Amino acid sequence: MKSGNKLIDGRALAKKIEQEVAKGVAELKSSKGITPGLATILVGDDEGSKMYVRLKHKACERASVHAEDHTLPADAGQEELTALIHSLNNRDDIHAILVQLPLPPHLDAQAAMEAIAPKKDADGFNPVNMGQLLIGNEGLVPCTPKGIIRAMEEYGVEVEGKNAVIVGHSNVVGKPMAAMLLNRNATVSVCHVYTDDLKRYTTQADILISATGVPHLIKADMVKKGAVVFDVGISQKDGKVVGDVDFEAVQPKVSSVPWKNTGLKWKARMRSLSGKVML
């Protein structure tokens, strides 16, 4: 990466991706008469989940992607959820399906992901798509790792041969992120709650990605000078939304300061939807 401390601006990149998606959608409509269609599924009335679904629908509207929301009551059973997913799998006008997480505790989220047809898997969580990722075929992949990779490409972050450390080993970020970095020939370490002496790993990282939801877990003394840092964790501290990285303390040390999750994740998902329809 070019020298000098800089902010990887998620908002600016998200806007650029949204414009690319809108252009692709317009071309699809004019050349093939296809309007990409996304179906979201919301179970229950969690306010946070409802907000995320609204934001996704607004983003689709701006890009002229057809989006429809399917809402089930909080006490809906697994069979009812699966039946809805299967009905959407069978619709030609729906090209992608997204089940808003988290689901109520009595529902099996993994079973829901497995019910989605792999070709309509907007989140990239179906085992078929995850397996393809592990063997180097990056088709429909989880959107946060995809957004990070796009940011690296946009800002000229060198990956090949670099030490990359991921803090957090979830199926949503940590595991797919590790696979995508390995596909680009980085040397990857994945840390988690059972990792002994986290600092020993993070201080060796040329690229550090944190996705734990632990407020200000990453301090200045845990970061190598000149490292590229991506903060995709989110939590609350003293009534404020904060990330995993102690932004003010870490910023002077790094070559790019922590990336804030400001819409890039969803735009990456939109791009995945648009690209899949074009195939």
PyMOL commands that set and color helices and strands:
alter all, ss='L'
color gray80, all
select helices_A, chain A and resi 10-32+47-62+78-89+109-115+118-120+127-134+143-154+174-183+198-202+220-222+247-253+264-278
alter helices_A, ss='H'
color red, helices_A
select strands_A, chain A and resi 6-7+37-43+66-72+96-99+163-167+187-191+207-210+228-231+235-237+240-242+256-259
alter strands_A, ss='S'
color yellow, strands_A
deselect
rebuild
show_as cartoon
